[in-house]
Amino acid sequence: MAKSHKPVVWFPFAAGGTVIAFCMPVIVVLGFLAALGHVPPGLSYESLRAFAAHGIGKLILFGVIALSLWSSAHRLRCTCYDFGLRADTLIATVLYVAAIVGSAATAMFLFRI
Amino acid sequence: MSRRPLIREVPPSTWFFRHPRYLRYMAREVTSLFVGAYCVLLVIAMQRLSAGPIAWQEFLAALRSPASLVFHLAAMAAAFYHAGTWFNATQKAMPLQLGEDFVPGAYISGAHYLVWAVLSLVVLFVAGVI
């Protein structure tokens, strides 16, 4: 049977696309409210820290951020190709490494809380 | 007789201006730029949150800059466009067959929209906005 590394890349991409579709709009709306100066009570240091201090909260934050990062990296790679940048191996390496580093950093920050 | 295959020259970086459908496809592709940038902002937010209350207050203050406001508007448009096109595509990506017939596509996309609305309202409620 032919082996391909594609599913490894593709599964987090599809999962991330779903997570982005369901979660990202409301997250950006919360950020937008904060940008307007109306910081939602849930984004105050105490509440957000309490959320991130809980194991399930950590898992939700990490899951949303890591999957979104991976999916965005994969989509950006395709976008670069569609815009005529054909150095695919280089672009893919840079973007996937960035996504992995970002996910690892997120895990580290969440462990510190 | 040799068959001459049809070979078209496709301009590598302007092909999507040829058809509105290609342009809509590219519009969706470009949303990944803003969503990706917002993901980076979320990673920074986690760093600031872990650095303590003063760092978090500074982060919230930095969000209020005009550049951040414009970025949030763009990211919001991108996030909603991505979500809408994603849910519209679900009926093609996962058609559901019951017996002989396929479930109408509008039900599949509609169910996704419903779950999205409920989930967003729950998040807004938990965050204390509504």
gemmi code that builds the backbone of each chain (N, CA, C; Angstrom):
import gemmi

chains = {
    "A": [
        ("MET", (0.843, -1.193, 0.000), (0.000, 0.000, 0.000), (0.881, 1.247, 0.000)),
        ("ALA", (0.534, 2.156, -0.854), (1.312, 3.394, -0.925), (1.181, 4.163, 0.379)),
        ("LYS", (2.319, 4.612, 0.851), (2.286, 5.393, 2.079), (2.413, 6.870, 1.744)),
        ("SER", (1.695, 7.673, 2.469), (1.737, 9.112, 2.224), (1.729, 9.827, 3.564)),
        ("HIS", (2.447, 10.922, 3.642), (2.427, 11.684, 4.887), (1.272, 12.675, 4.874)),
        ("LYS", (0.494, 12.655, 3.793), (-0.547, 13.655, 3.639), (-1.580, 13.675, 4.770)),
        ("PRO", (-2.091, 12.481, 5.218), (-3.104, 12.524, 6.272), (-2.619, 13.242, 7.528)),
        ("VAL", (-1.311, 13.115, 7.818), (-0.757, 13.739, 9.025), (-0.927, 15.267, 8.948)),
        ("VAL", (-0.719, 15.800, 7.751), (-0.875, 17.237, 7.565), (-2.347, 17.583, 7.456)),
        ("TRP", (-3.080, 16.698, 6.791), (-4.441, 17.046, 6.412), (-5.413, 16.975, 7.586)),
        ("PHE", (-5.217, 15.990, 8.485), (-6.199, 15.872, 9.566), (-6.238, 17.121, 10.462)),
        ("PRO", (-5.062, 17.585, 10.976), (-5.129, 18.807, 11.798), (-5.631, 19.997, 11.004)),
        ("PHE", (-5.392, 19.980, 9.683), (-5.897, 21.082, 8.855), (-7.414, 21.100, 8.851)),
        ("ALA", (-8.025, 19.940, 8.615), (-9.484, 19.873, 8.564), (-10.079, 20.179, 9.932)),
        ("ALA", (-9.466, 19.603, 10.990), (-9.947, 19.860, 12.344), (-9.806, 21.346, 12.665)),
        ("GLY", (-8.655, 21.925, 12.264), (-8.413, 23.343, 12.515), (-9.388, 24.226, 11.742)),
        ("GLY", (-9.684, 23.838, 10.505), (-10.641, 24.627, 9.714), (-11.993, 24.669, 10.394)),
        ("THR", (-12.405, 23.514, 10.959), (-13.684, 23.456, 11.667), (-13.629, 24.310, 12.931)),
        ("VAL", (-12.528, 24.178, 13.676), (-12.381, 24.965, 14.912), (-12.396, 26.465, 14.589)),
        ("ILE", (-11.674, 26.856, 13.522), (-11.643, 28.268, 13.135), (-13.038, 28.740, 12.770)),
        ("ALA", (-13.762, 27.925, 11.981), (-15.095, 28.329, 11.547), (-16.025, 28.534, 12.740)),
        ("PHE", (-15.948, 27.602, 13.714), (-16.874, 27.680, 14.839), (-16.445, 28.704, 15.890)),
        ("CYS", (-15.135, 28.832, 16.135), (-14.673, 29.600, 17.295), (-14.094, 30.970, 16.951)),
        ("MET", (-13.423, 31.078, 15.808), (-12.673, 32.299, 15.548), (-13.551, 33.562, 15.485)),
        ("PRO", (-14.729, 33.525, 14.809), (-15.516, 34.762, 14.752), (-15.814, 35.343, 16.138)),
        ("VAL", (-16.246, 34.485, 17.063), (-16.625, 35.008, 18.381), (-15.381, 35.462, 19.160)),
        ("ILE", (-14.238, 34.790, 18.942), (-13.004, 35.203, 19.614), (-12.585, 36.596, 19.122)),
        ("VAL", (-12.680, 36.805, 17.784), (-12.303, 38.112, 17.239), (-13.284, 39.184, 17.721)),
        ("VAL", (-14.571, 38.816, 17.852), (-15.551, 39.786, 18.362), (-15.163, 40.208, 19.784)),
        ("LEU", (-14.761, 39.229, 20.621), (-14.331, 39.557, 21.993), (-13.121, 40.493, 21.958)),
        ("GLY", (-12.160, 40.179, 21.066), (-10.978, 41.029, 20.934), (-11.345, 42.421, 20.441)),
        ("PHE", (-12.325, 42.471, 19.541), (-12.766, 43.760, 18.988), (-13.398, 44.620, 20.088)),
        ("LEU", (-14.199, 43.985, 20.942), (-14.800, 44.726, 22.059), (-13.708, 45.301, 22.953)),
        ("ALA", (-12.666, 44.487, 23.205), (-11.536, 44.958, 24.019), (-10.825, 46.120, 23.310)),
        ("ALA", (-10.700, 45.997, 21.969), (-10.038, 47.053, 21.196), (-10.836, 48.349, 21.242)),
        ("LEU", (-12.179, 48.223, 21.377), (-13.032, 49.412, 21.480), (-12.977, 50.026, 22.878)),
        ("GLY", (-12.359, 49.299, 23.821), (-12.284, 49.799, 25.183), (-13.315, 49.185, 26.103)),
        ("HIS", (-14.260, 48.395, 25.535), (-15.242, 47.698, 26.360), (-14.735, 46.287, 26.623)),
        ("VAL", (-13.765, 46.148, 27.510), (-13.171, 44.834, 27.766), (-14.236, 43.923, 28.379)),
        ("PRO", (-14.566, 42.801, 27.710), (-15.568, 41.883, 28.272), (-15.091, 41.383, 29.640)),
        ("PRO", (-16.024, 41.213, 30.612), (-15.613, 40.767, 31.952), (-14.784, 39.488, 31.900)),
        ("GLY", (-15.072, 38.612, 30.921), (-14.342, 37.349, 30.804), (-12.891, 37.528, 30.395)),
        ("LEU", (-12.543, 38.706, 29.881), (-11.159, 38.947, 29.457), (-10.360, 39.707, 30.515)),
        ("SER", (-10.978, 39.942, 31.681), (-10.197, 40.578, 32.741), (-9.137, 39.580, 33.216)),
        ("TYR", (-8.060, 40.098, 33.796), (-6.950, 39.215, 34.178), (-7.426, 38.093, 35.089)),
        ("GLU", (-8.247, 38.441, 36.089), (-8.654, 37.445, 37.077), (-9.453, 36.318, 36.432)),
        ("SER", (-10.478, 36.679, 35.600), (-11.330, 35.623, 35.045), (-10.582, 34.780, 34.029)),
        ("LEU", (-9.803, 35.438, 33.138), (-9.115, 34.666, 32.106), (-8.049, 33.770, 32.732)),
        ("ARG", (-7.371, 34.296, 33.774), (-6.349, 33.500, 34.442), (-6.981, 32.309, 35.138)),
        ("ALA", (-8.143, 32.545, 35.788), (-8.840, 31.442, 36.456), (-9.227, 30.383, 35.429)),
        ("PHE", (-9.680, 30.827, 34.251), (-10.062, 29.892, 33.187), (-8.849, 29.081, 32.732)),
        ("ALA", (-7.711, 29.795, 32.532), (-6.507, 29.131, 32.021), (-5.840, 28.283, 33.092)),
        ("ALA", (-6.147, 28.559, 34.378), (-5.534, 27.790, 35.456), (-6.176, 26.407, 35.562)),
        ("HIS", (-7.417, 26.298, 35.091), (-8.132, 25.035, 35.140), (-7.647, 24.123, 34.004)),
        ("GLY", (-7.582, 22.827, 34.298), (-7.088, 21.878, 33.294), (-7.900, 21.895, 32.011)),
        ("ILE", (-9.225, 21.935, 32.146), (-10.076, 21.917, 30.951), (-9.924, 23.224, 30.172)),
        ("GLY", (-9.792, 24.333, 30.915), (-9.581, 25.622, 30.263), (-8.292, 25.627, 29.453)),
        ("LYS", (-7.230, 25.073, 30.083), (-5.939, 24.959, 29.365), (-6.120, 24.167, 28.077)),
        ("LEU", (-6.822, 23.026, 28.206), (-7.003, 22.134, 27.061), (-7.773, 22.849, 25.943)),
        ("ILE", (-8.827, 23.603, 26.314), (-9.620, 24.321, 25.308), (-8.748, 25.367, 24.618)),
        ("LEU", (-8.034, 26.182, 25.424), (-7.195, 27.238, 24.846), (-6.126, 26.646, 23.936)),
        ("PHE", (-5.460, 25.575, 24.426), (-4.402, 24.981, 23.623), (-4.980, 24.363, 22.346)),
        ("GLY", (-6.083, 23.641, 22.489), (-6.698, 22.995, 21.319), (-7.067, 24.012, 20.258)),
        ("VAL", (-7.746, 25.085, 20.674), (-8.189, 26.098, 19.704), (-6.980, 26.752, 19.037)),
        ("ILE", (-5.985, 27.162, 19.842), (-4.848, 27.905, 19.273), (-3.993, 26.998, 18.397)),
        ("ALA", (-3.658, 25.775, 18.890), (-2.760, 24.906, 18.127), (-3.401, 24.458, 16.809)),
        ("LEU", (-4.665, 24.038, 16.872), (-5.318, 23.584, 15.635), (-5.484, 24.734, 14.653)),
        ("SER", (-5.827, 25.930, 15.160), (-5.985, 27.085, 14.272), (-4.654, 27.450, 13.625)),
        ("LEU", (-3.583, 27.378, 14.416), (-2.250, 27.686, 13.880), (-1.894, 26.721, 12.752)),
        ("TRP", (-2.102, 25.427, 13.005), (-1.729, 24.431, 12.006), (-2.540, 24.610, 10.732)),
        ("SER", (-3.857, 24.795, 10.913), (-4.725, 24.975, 9.757), (-4.339, 26.224, 8.970)),
        ("SER", (-4.029, 27.309, 9.690), (-3.640, 28.549, 9.011), (-2.343, 28.364, 8.250)),
        ("ALA", (-1.389, 27.608, 8.844), (-0.114, 27.367, 8.169), (-0.352, 26.628, 6.852)),
        ("HIS", (-1.199, 25.604, 6.911), (-1.481, 24.821, 5.710), (-2.200, 25.676, 4.659)),
        ("ARG", (-3.140, 26.491, 5.119), (-3.885, 27.338, 4.168), (-2.979, 28.401, 3.571)),
        ("LEU", (-2.084, 28.970, 4.406), (-1.156, 29.994, 3.888), (-0.232, 29.395, 2.831)),
        ("ARG", (0.173, 28.131, 3.074), (1.021, 27.448, 2.102), (0.291, 27.355, 0.750)),
        ("CYS", (-0.977, 26.943, 0.798), (-1.762, 26.843, -0.446), (-1.945, 28.221, -1.070)),
        ("THR", (-2.184, 29.231, -0.227), (-2.384, 30.591, -0.738), (-1.135, 31.078, -1.453)),
        ("CYS", (0.037, 30.837, -0.860), (1.298, 31.234, -1.501), (1.417, 30.587, -2.874)),
        ("TYR", (1.088, 29.287, -2.929), (1.184, 28.570, -4.209), (0.237, 29.190, -5.239)),
        ("ASP", (-0.979, 29.504, -4.795), (-1.966, 30.064, -5.721), (-1.581, 31.455, -6.194)),
        ("PHE", (-0.784, 32.158, -5.396), (-0.339, 33.493, -5.817), (0.927, 33.413, -6.671)),
        ("GLY", (1.367, 32.191, -6.969), (2.473, 32.036, -7.906), (3.829, 31.853, -7.261)),
        ("LEU", (3.869, 31.716, -5.910), (5.146, 31.438, -5.244), (5.357, 29.931, -5.268)),
        ("ARG", (6.297, 29.471, -6.071), (6.402, 28.029, -6.285), (7.506, 27.371, -5.450)),
        ("ALA", (8.090, 28.106, -4.512), (9.106, 27.492, -3.632), (8.382, 26.744, -2.516)),
        ("ASP", (7.611, 25.728, -2.899), (6.678, 25.098, -1.968), (7.370, 24.459, -0.765)),
        ("THR", (8.480, 23.741, -1.005), (9.152, 23.045, 0.099), (9.621, 24.033, 1.153)),
        ("LEU", (10.202, 25.140, 0.693), (10.690, 26.159, 1.623), (9.528, 26.775, 2.397)),
        ("ILE", (8.494, 27.183, 1.669), (7.344, 27.833, 2.307), (6.675, 26.880, 3.291)),
        ("ALA", (6.486, 25.619, 2.863), (5.842, 24.636, 3.739), (6.663, 24.439, 5.007)),
        ("THR", (8.000, 24.319, 4.846), (8.856, 24.106, 6.016), (8.745, 25.274, 6.984)),
        ("VAL", (8.873, 26.500, 6.451), (8.826, 27.691, 7.306), (7.492, 27.761, 8.045)),
        ("LEU", (6.387, 27.562, 7.319), (5.069, 27.729, 7.938), (4.772, 26.620, 8.953)),
        ("TYR", (5.102, 25.369, 8.603), (4.812, 24.282, 9.544), (5.688, 24.400, 10.792)),
        ("VAL", (6.960, 24.777, 10.603), (7.836, 24.956, 11.772), (7.281, 26.070, 12.658)),
        ("ALA", (6.824, 27.166, 12.021), (6.237, 28.278, 12.785), (5.022, 27.797, 13.573)),
        ("ALA", (4.183, 26.968, 12.944), (2.982, 26.476, 13.629), (3.360, 25.593, 14.814)),
        ("ILE", (4.394, 24.745, 14.617), (4.818, 23.847, 15.706), (5.415, 24.664, 16.850)),
        ("VAL", (6.261, 25.647, 16.498), (6.873, 26.492, 17.537), (5.791, 27.260, 18.292)),
        ("GLY", (4.818, 27.815, 17.553), (3.725, 28.562, 18.183), (2.919, 27.688, 19.124)),
        ("SER", (2.655, 26.447, 18.707), (1.889, 25.531, 19.559), (2.673, 25.171, 20.814)),
        ("ALA", (3.974, 24.888, 20.638), (4.813, 24.529, 21.787), (4.896, 25.707, 22.755)),
        ("ALA", (5.038, 26.928, 22.206), (5.115, 28.124, 23.052), (3.811, 28.299, 23.825)),
        ("THR", (2.678, 28.090, 23.149), (1.379, 28.210, 23.820), (1.284, 27.226, 24.975)),
        ("ALA", (1.707, 25.972, 24.724), (1.677, 24.959, 25.788), (2.528, 25.399, 26.969)),
        ("MET", (3.714, 25.955, 26.658), (4.626, 26.388, 27.721), (3.997, 27.528, 28.538)),
        ("PHE", (3.424, 28.531, 27.854), (2.797, 29.659, 28.559), (1.657, 29.162, 29.437)),
        ("LEU", (0.851, 28.215, 28.905), (-0.283, 27.726, 29.678), (0.183, 26.946, 30.900)),
        ("PHE", (1.316, 26.234, 30.791), (1.833, 25.495, 31.946), (2.300, 26.440, 33.038)),
        ("ARG", (2.748, 27.627, 32.644), (3.245, 28.595, 33.644), (2.115, 29.185, 34.468)),
        ("ILE", (0.878, 29.167, 33.907), (-0.235, 29.816, 34.585), (-0.739, 28.927, 35.729)),
    ],
    "B": [
        ("MET", (-1.224, 8.825, -35.949), (-1.564, 10.222, -35.684), (-1.359, 10.513, -34.202)),
        ("SER", (-0.621, 11.533, -33.972), (-0.414, 11.841, -32.553), (-1.449, 12.860, -32.095)),
        ("ARG", (-1.965, 12.571, -30.902), (-2.945, 13.490, -30.335), (-2.180, 14.659, -29.700)),
        ("ARG", (-2.545, 15.842, -30.100), (-1.863, 16.985, -29.534), (-2.618, 17.416, -28.272)),
        ("PRO", (-2.015, 17.227, -27.110), (-2.757, 17.598, -25.903), (-2.948, 19.108, -25.820)),
        ("LEU", (-4.036, 19.460, -25.201), (-4.325, 20.896, -25.044), (-3.437, 21.463, -23.942)),
        ("ILE", (-2.553, 22.323, -24.322), (-1.699, 22.953, -23.322), (-1.988, 24.451, -23.326)),
        ("ARG", (-2.412, 24.921, -22.182), (-2.693, 26.353, -22.098), (-1.635, 26.999, -21.229)),
        ("GLU", (-1.257, 28.176, -21.593), (-0.358, 28.933, -20.734), (-1.200, 29.576, -19.638)),
        ("VAL", (-0.931, 29.219, -18.393), (-1.672, 29.824, -17.283), (-0.740, 30.793, -16.566)),
        ("PRO", (-1.098, 32.066, -16.535), (-0.245, 32.999, -15.801), (-0.229, 32.623, -14.324)),
        ("PRO", (0.931, 32.399, -13.722), (0.986, 31.839, -12.367), (0.425, 32.755, -11.284)),
        ("SER", (0.451, 34.074, -11.512), (0.024, 34.939, -10.403), (-1.159, 35.835, -10.744)),
        ("THR", (-1.734, 35.708, -11.948), (-2.904, 36.549, -12.259), (-4.068, 35.715, -12.782)),
        ("TRP", (-3.954, 34.381, -12.668), (-4.974, 33.496, -13.253), (-6.364, 33.723, -12.661)),
        ("PHE", (-6.401, 34.187, -11.405), (-7.705, 34.252, -10.733), (-8.555, 35.437, -11.158)),
        ("PHE", (-7.964, 36.322, -12.013), (-8.789, 37.420, -12.520), (-9.632, 36.973, -13.717)),
        ("ARG", (-9.436, 35.709, -14.150), (-10.099, 35.261, -15.372), (-11.579, 34.954, -15.183)),
        ("HIS", (-11.970, 34.642, -13.977), (-13.355, 34.218, -13.756), (-13.765, 34.631, -12.343)),
        ("PRO", (-14.988, 35.149, -12.185), (-15.423, 35.565, -10.839), (-15.343, 34.424, -9.837)),
        ("ARG", (-15.529, 33.186, -10.319), (-15.479, 32.055, -9.402), (-14.068, 31.903, -8.823)),
        ("TYR", (-13.068, 32.101, -9.678), (-11.686, 32.031, -9.205), (-11.418, 33.148, -8.199)),
        ("LEU", (-12.018, 34.300, -8.458), (-11.799, 35.457, -7.593), (-12.403, 35.210, -6.209)),
        ("ARG", (-13.590, 34.579, -6.190), (-14.211, 34.248, -4.902), (-13.365, 33.220, -4.156)),
        ("TYR", (-12.804, 32.280, -4.897), (-11.917, 31.280, -4.293), (-10.723, 31.973, -3.648)),
        ("MET", (-10.131, 32.935, -4.372), (-8.957, 33.629, -3.849), (-9.320, 34.507, -2.659)),
        ("ALA", (-10.513, 35.107, -2.693), (-10.961, 35.921, -1.550), (-10.962, 35.055, -0.296)),
        ("ARG", (-11.411, 33.799, -0.452), (-11.446, 32.903, 0.685), (-10.031, 32.523, 1.117)),
        ("GLU", (-9.143, 32.338, 0.128), (-7.755, 32.012, 0.436), (-7.108, 33.120, 1.253)),
        ("VAL", (-7.391, 34.369, 0.885), (-6.741, 35.501, 1.535), (-7.174, 35.622, 2.997)),
        ("THR", (-8.381, 35.125, 3.334), (-8.804, 35.210, 4.738), (-7.815, 34.480, 5.646)),
        ("SER", (-7.089, 33.468, 5.102), (-6.152, 32.709, 5.934), (-5.028, 33.600, 6.459)),
        ("LEU", (-4.743, 34.675, 5.718), (-3.696, 35.615, 6.132), (-4.081, 36.292, 7.451)),
        ("PHE", (-5.333, 36.778, 7.503), (-5.796, 37.496, 8.694), (-6.047, 36.532, 9.849)),
        ("VAL", (-6.621, 35.368, 9.533), (-6.865, 34.382, 10.584), (-5.530, 33.913, 11.161)),
        ("GLY", (-4.534, 33.685, 10.273), (-3.213, 33.281, 10.736), (-2.587, 34.337, 11.631)),
        ("ALA", (-2.709, 35.609, 11.216), (-2.160, 36.697, 12.025), (-2.867, 36.766, 13.374)),
        ("TYR", (-4.173, 36.501, 13.373), (-4.903, 36.550, 14.639), (-4.469, 35.420, 15.572)),
        ("CYS", (-4.140, 34.251, 14.969), (-3.623, 33.131, 15.776), (-2.325, 33.538, 16.469)),
        ("VAL", (-1.471, 34.251, 15.739), (-0.210, 34.720, 16.333), (-0.518, 35.663, 17.499)),
        ("LEU", (-1.526, 36.536, 17.300), (-1.927, 37.454, 18.374), (-2.394, 36.665, 19.607)),
        ("LEU", (-3.095, 35.548, 19.370), (-3.573, 34.727, 20.489), (-2.402, 34.103, 21.250)),
        ("VAL", (-1.361, 33.683, 20.510), (-0.173, 33.126, 21.180), (0.469, 34.216, 22.041)),
        ("ILE", (0.564, 35.441, 21.486), (1.131, 36.562, 22.256), (0.270, 36.824, 23.491)),
        ("ALA", (-1.056, 36.742, 23.315), (-1.960, 36.978, 24.444), (-1.688, 35.980, 25.562)),
        ("MET", (-1.449, 34.706, 25.204), (-1.168, 33.691, 26.221), (0.141, 34.008, 26.949)),
        ("GLN", (1.116, 34.505, 26.190), (2.392, 34.882, 26.814), (2.171, 36.005, 27.811)),
        ("ARG", (1.408, 37.030, 27.386), (1.148, 38.184, 28.254), (0.364, 37.771, 29.503)),
        ("LEU", (-0.602, 36.851, 29.286), (-1.418, 36.390, 30.413), (-0.547, 35.664, 31.437)),
        ("SER", (0.414, 34.867, 30.935), (1.259, 34.101, 31.853), (2.271, 35.001, 32.553)),
        ("ALA", (2.480, 36.231, 31.998), (3.497, 37.123, 32.576), (2.953, 37.962, 33.728)),
        ("GLY", (1.645, 37.851, 34.005), (1.120, 38.544, 35.167), (0.164, 39.677, 34.838)),
        ("PRO", (-0.478, 40.224, 35.900), (-1.552, 41.215, 35.697), (-1.099, 42.498, 34.992)),
        ("ILE", (0.119, 42.965, 35.281), (0.554, 44.227, 34.653), (0.752, 44.030, 33.155)),
        ("ALA", (1.409, 42.903, 32.800), (1.619, 42.591, 31.386), (0.279, 42.474, 30.661)),
        ("TRP", (-0.701, 41.867, 31.332), (-2.019, 41.691, 30.700), (-2.701, 43.046, 30.486)),
        ("GLN", (-2.602, 43.930, 31.496), (-3.201, 45.268, 31.351), (-2.565, 46.019, 30.189)),
        ("GLU", (-1.223, 45.883, 30.062), (-0.524, 46.549, 28.958), (-0.975, 45.990, 27.619)),
        ("PHE", (-1.189, 44.656, 27.607), (-1.653, 44.013, 26.371), (-3.027, 44.556, 25.975)),
        ("LEU", (-3.936, 44.647, 26.966), (-5.279, 45.169, 26.682), (-5.206, 46.615, 26.199)),
        ("ALA", (-4.291, 47.400, 26.802), (-4.137, 48.801, 26.381), (-3.615, 48.880, 24.954)),
        ("ALA", (-2.680, 47.962, 24.613), (-2.114, 47.962, 23.254), (-3.174, 47.613, 22.211)),
        ("LEU", (-4.173, 46.820, 22.641), (-5.245, 46.446, 21.707), (-6.044, 47.661, 21.247)),
        ("ARG", (-5.993, 48.747, 22.053), (-6.838, 49.910, 21.753), (-6.236, 50.857, 20.730)),
        ("SER", (-5.046, 50.537, 20.222), (-4.433, 51.415, 19.223), (-5.240, 51.370, 17.926)),
        ("PRO", (-5.215, 52.478, 17.125), (-5.972, 52.508, 15.863), (-5.604, 51.358, 14.936)),
        ("ALA", (-4.295, 51.018, 14.866), (-3.871, 49.923, 13.989), (-4.533, 48.616, 14.408)),
        ("SER", (-4.615, 48.390, 15.734), (-5.232, 47.176, 16.231), (-6.719, 47.143, 15.894)),
        ("LEU", (-7.355, 48.329, 15.971), (-8.788, 48.418, 15.665), (-9.051, 48.040, 14.211)),
        ("VAL", (-8.227, 48.590, 13.300), (-8.370, 48.273, 11.870), (-8.118, 46.795, 11.638)),
        ("PHE", (-7.060, 46.272, 12.304), (-6.731, 44.852, 12.160), (-7.885, 43.973, 12.629)),
        ("HIS", (-8.504, 44.373, 13.749), (-9.619, 43.586, 14.259), (-10.799, 43.590, 13.288)),
        ("LEU", (-11.061, 44.753, 12.659), (-12.152, 44.814, 11.680), (-11.872, 43.862, 10.517)),
        ("ALA", (-10.638, 43.885, 10.007), (-10.267, 43.013, 8.889), (-10.349, 41.549, 9.310)),
        ("ALA", (-9.824, 41.253, 10.507), (-9.824, 39.865, 10.985), (-11.254, 39.379, 11.203)),
        ("MET", (-12.139, 40.303, 11.662), (-13.531, 39.927, 11.900), (-14.195, 39.573, 10.567)),
        ("ALA", (-13.990, 40.422, 9.541), (-14.553, 40.138, 8.215), (-14.031, 38.805, 7.699)),
        ("ALA", (-12.719, 38.576, 7.846), (-12.109, 37.331, 7.358), (-12.683, 36.128, 8.098)),
        ("ALA", (-12.819, 36.242, 9.430), (-13.298, 35.108, 10.227), (-14.742, 34.758, 9.861)),
        ("PHE", (-15.576, 35.790, 9.673), (-16.974, 35.512, 9.326), (-17.091, 34.956, 7.910)),
        ("TYR", (-16.263, 35.473, 6.982), (-16.302, 34.980, 5.603), (-15.848, 33.524, 5.563)),
        ("HIS", (-14.776, 33.228, 6.318), (-14.295, 31.844, 6.373), (-15.373, 30.928, 6.945)),
        ("ALA", (-16.013, 31.367, 8.035), (-17.023, 30.525, 8.677), (-18.193, 30.273, 7.722)),
        ("GLY", (-18.693, 31.326, 7.086), (-19.833, 31.179, 6.180), (-19.527, 30.238, 5.031)),
        ("THR", (-18.372, 30.440, 4.380), (-18.038, 29.590, 3.232), (-17.771, 28.151, 3.687)),
        ("TRP", (-17.204, 28.009, 4.892), (-16.938, 26.651, 5.411), (-18.251, 25.905, 5.631)),
        ("PHE", (-19.219, 26.584, 6.270), (-20.494, 25.919, 6.544), (-21.261, 25.662, 5.247)),
        ("ASN", (-21.165, 26.568, 4.273), (-21.825, 26.330, 2.991), (-21.224, 25.131, 2.280)),
        ("ALA", (-19.925, 24.894, 2.513), (-19.254, 23.786, 1.818), (-19.550, 22.438, 2.474)),
        ("THR", (-19.998, 22.439, 3.757), (-20.177, 21.162, 4.466), (-21.145, 20.248, 3.723)),
        ("GLN", (-22.174, 20.827, 3.086), (-23.158, 19.970, 2.414), (-22.548, 19.261, 1.218)),
        ("LYS", (-21.472, 19.824, 0.647), (-20.791, 19.143, -0.459), (-19.739, 18.178, 0.089)),
        ("ALA", (-19.102, 18.568, 1.210), (-17.996, 17.774, 1.743), (-18.492, 16.539, 2.470)),
        ("MET", (-19.630, 16.646, 3.160), (-20.148, 15.450, 3.840), (-21.642, 15.290, 3.596)),
        ("PRO", (-21.991, 14.833, 2.369), (-23.397, 14.571, 2.088), (-23.892, 13.400, 2.939)),
        ("LEU", (-25.130, 13.475, 3.368), (-25.685, 12.497, 4.304), (-26.810, 11.746, 3.610)),
        ("GLN", (-26.679, 10.415, 3.546), (-27.695, 9.630, 2.874), (-28.542, 8.899, 3.901)),
        ("LEU", (-29.873, 9.058, 3.789), (-30.792, 8.320, 4.656), (-31.654, 7.456, 3.753)),
        ("GLY", (-31.474, 6.136, 3.813), (-32.216, 5.263, 2.908), (-31.797, 5.520, 1.473)),
        ("GLU", (-32.793, 5.798, 0.617), (-32.510, 6.024, -0.795), (-32.073, 7.449, -1.072)),
        ("ASP", (-32.499, 8.373, -0.213), (-32.335, 9.793, -0.553), (-31.225, 10.445, 0.245)),
        ("PHE", (-30.722, 11.525, -0.346), (-29.763, 12.347, 0.368), (-30.522, 13.420, 1.153)),
        ("VAL", (-30.027, 13.688, 2.351), (-30.605, 14.773, 3.151), (-30.352, 16.080, 2.386)),
        ("PRO", (-31.382, 16.952, 2.248), (-31.163, 18.215, 1.519), (-29.978, 18.979, 2.082)),
        ("GLY", (-29.146, 19.505, 1.182), (-27.924, 20.194, 1.598), (-28.180, 21.336, 2.559)),
        ("ALA", (-29.328, 22.020, 2.369), (-29.623, 23.176, 3.220), (-29.746, 22.762, 4.686)),
        ("TYR", (-30.220, 21.528, 4.944), (-30.347, 21.063, 6.324), (-28.969, 20.905, 6.962)),
        ("ILE", (-28.009, 20.336, 6.155), (-26.670, 20.072, 6.695), (-25.977, 21.391, 7.024)),
        ("SER", (-25.991, 22.332, 6.053), (-25.386, 23.640, 6.317), (-26.139, 24.358, 7.423)),
        ("GLY", (-27.480, 24.259, 7.393), (-28.302, 24.929, 8.398), (-27.974, 24.456, 9.792)),
        ("ALA", (-27.775, 23.126, 9.941), (-27.439, 22.567, 11.253), (-26.113, 23.152, 11.747)),
        ("HIS", (-25.146, 23.305, 10.827), (-23.856, 23.886, 11.205), (-24.029, 25.332, 11.664)),
        ("TYR", (-24.839, 26.097, 10.897), (-25.081, 27.491, 11.288), (-25.718, 27.576, 12.668)),
        ("LEU", (-26.653, 26.640, 12.932), (-27.355, 26.642, 14.219), (-26.373, 26.380, 15.361)),
        ("VAL", (-25.529, 25.332, 15.170), (-24.542, 24.996, 16.205), (-23.596, 26.179, 16.416)),
        ("TRP", (-23.197, 26.810, 15.317), (-22.293, 27.971, 15.381), (-22.920, 29.091, 16.219)),
        ("ALA", (-24.204, 29.391, 15.933), (-24.893, 30.465, 16.649), (-24.971, 30.146, 18.143)),
        ("VAL", (-25.345, 28.891, 18.464), (-25.490, 28.509, 19.876), (-24.140, 28.603, 20.581)),
        ("LEU", (-23.102, 28.054, 19.926), (-21.765, 28.050, 20.528), (-21.275, 29.483, 20.766)),
        ("SER", (-21.492, 30.363, 19.759), (-21.047, 31.746, 19.899), (-21.776, 32.441, 21.037)),
        ("LEU", (-23.102, 32.177, 21.151), (-23.874, 32.792, 22.233), (-23.383, 32.292, 23.583)),
        ("VAL", (-23.056, 30.984, 23.665), (-22.544, 30.431, 24.929), (-21.233, 31.121, 25.303)),
        ("VAL", (-20.326, 31.273, 24.309), (-19.036, 31.924, 24.587), (-19.268, 33.365, 25.045)),
        ("LEU", (-20.158, 34.085, 24.355), (-20.441, 35.474, 24.743), (-21.030, 35.531, 26.151)),
        ("PHE", (-21.868, 34.526, 26.497), (-22.479, 34.492, 27.823), (-21.423, 34.217, 28.891)),
        ("VAL", (-20.559, 33.225, 28.617), (-19.509, 32.869, 29.584), (-18.556, 34.056, 29.774)),
        ("ALA", (-18.285, 34.800, 28.669), (-17.381, 35.941, 28.755), (-18.055, 37.160, 29.383)),
        ("GLY", (-19.357, 37.028, 29.680), (-20.055, 38.111, 30.368), (-20.481, 39.258, 29.472)),
        ("VAL", (-20.516, 39.030, 28.135), (-20.933, 40.101, 27.225), (-22.447, 40.212, 27.194)),
        ("ILE", (-23.132, 39.045, 27.223), (-24.603, 39.078, 27.233), (-25.143, 38.371, 28.469)),
    ],
}
model = gemmi.Model(1)
for chain_id, residues in chains.items():
    chain = gemmi.Chain(chain_id)
    for i, (resn, *xyz) in enumerate(residues, 1):
        res = gemmi.Residue()
        res.name, res.seqid = resn, gemmi.SeqId(i, " ")
        for name, pos in zip(("N", "CA", "C"), xyz):
            atom = gemmi.Atom()
            atom.name, atom.element = name, gemmi.Element(name[0])
            atom.pos, atom.b_iso = gemmi.Position(*pos), 0.0
            res.add_atom(atom)
        chain.add_residue(res)
    model.add_chain(chain)
structure = gemmi.Structure()
structure.add_model(model)
structure.setup_entities()
